[in-house]
């Protein structure tokens, strides 16, 4: 249970007679190495791929809610434009750069429960979080994960940057969508 987040990409693959053979897609669906009889490849319009999956990256989730869902956080699927992705990449770079220059401190956070009592663990956090708090703030919620500006926060930024920059290299991508559930 917790905040699960998905960015998907839909590619239009409809087979039109007016397209040349070089422009046509070939879609094959197999199960167990055998063509699956219940799906007609000529009727497939889109292929949907998972671009990225996050777990409890509430700062990334908060960005999508504010920038692609008009502030409405109710587990809906929302369209994400290439401009949105470019904007997020720019913000991720700015936040990453500022955190990499920051000193670190240590705070105690709840690590879990043992014998009916919560226990705390030390976590390194960034001391200078002004840019992160302004551009990519954390968000609390039921099972949303921690709200510290720590190594996990930076790790999700680095992983997201790596995936999105690679995705932006493909200029043929048709549509992106974001969805979260908890």
N, C-alpha and C positions, 0 to 999 in steps of 0.2 A: 504494500500500500504506500502511496506517495505520489509525488508530482512526476508524471511521465510525459515527455514532450517529444514531438515528432515534426520534422520538416520533410515534406515529400515533394517530388517533382513529377509532373505529368507531361508526357510527350505524346503529341498527336501523331497517330500512325494509321489513320483511316486510309483504306485502299480506294483510290479514285481511278476510274478508267482513263481519265485525261492525263494522268501522270505517266512519264516515261518509266521504263523498267528500272532505271538508275535512281529514280525518285521514290520508288515503291519500297515499303517496309515488308519484311517477311516475319510474321509473328507465328511462332510455334509454341504450343503448350503441351508439355509431356508430363506424364506421371509414371514413375517407375520405368522410364525410358521408352514408354509407349505413348503415341499421340493420344491426348485426352479427348474422348468423343463428345463430351458435353459442352465444349467451348468451340465455337465456330470462329477460326482466326480471321475470316473475311469480315466479321462483324465487330471486331475489336477496334475501338476508336482511340483509346488512350492506353498507354502503359504507365503505371504509377510505380515510382521507386522511392524508397526511403533514403533521403539524403543524409539525415542525421537524427540520432536519438539522444536525448539527454535525460538524466534522472536527477530530480531535485535541484536543477540549475535555475533557481527562482529569479535570479537577476536577468537571465536570458528570457525566461518566461514573461517577466514583467515588461521587458522591452517589446516583445511581440504583442502583448495585451494593449500597451499604450500606443503602439505604432501601426498595428494592423487590425485591431479589434475594437477600436474607438473606446478603449478603457473598459469594455465589457468582458469580464473574466467568467465565462460560463461554459467552458469546455467545447465551444463551437470550433468549427474549422474555418480558417480565414485565408483569403488570398494574400500572397506575399509577392510583391513585384520585384523585379531585378533592382529597381531603385531602392526598395526597402533593404534588400540584401547588401547592396553597396553602402548604404547608410550605416547598417549594423557593423559591417566590416570596418568602416572608418572609426566608429565609436570604439569597437574592440581594440583597435590599434592604439588609440589615444589612451584608453584606460590601461592597457598592457604597459605602454611606455611609462606612464606615471607610476604604476605599482612597482615596476622593475627598478625605479630610482628610490623607492621608499624604504625607510628603515623598517624593521620588524620588531614587534613586541610579543609577549605571551599573555594569553588569557585562559581562564578555565571555563570549559563548556561542558554541558551534560553529555556524557559519553554513552549512557544507557542506564539500565537498571540491573542490580544484582541483589539477590536476597530481599527483594521488595523495596530497596532503596536506590535512589539515583546515585550515580557516581560521576565524577568530573574528570576530564582529561585536559592536559595543557595543549593549546593550539597556537601556532605562530600566526599572528595577524599583522597586516600592514598598518603602519602608523599614519601615513599620509594618504587618506582615502577621499580627499575632497573631490577630485575629478571623477573617481568611481561613483561616489554618492550622487554627483550631479548628472553624469551621463548614463550610468548603468547601475542604478540602485538595486539593492536586494529587496525582496518582498516576502513578508511573512504570510503564512497560510497553513491550513491543516495539512500536516505531513509535507511541507514545502522544503524542508531541510534547513540548514543553518543560515543565518543572516550575517555571518562574520565576513569581513574582507580578508580572506586567508588564502592559503595555497590552493584549496579546492576551487575557490572563486577564480583565481588566476588560471588554474589548470583547465577549467571549462572555457575560459576565454581563448587560451592557446589552441585547444582542440577545435573549437568552433571556427576560429580564424583559419586554421589549416584546411578544414573541410569546405568552408564557404569560398575561400580564395580559389581553390581548385574548381569548385562548381562554377564560379564566374568565368573561368577560362572557356567553358562550353557556351558559346553564344547561341546555340540552337535550342537550349532548354526553353520549353514553352511556358509552363506554369508551375509556380511553387505554392504550397499550402502549409500552414502551421496548425497543429492541433495538440492540445494537452488534456490530460485527464488525471484525476486524483481520487 
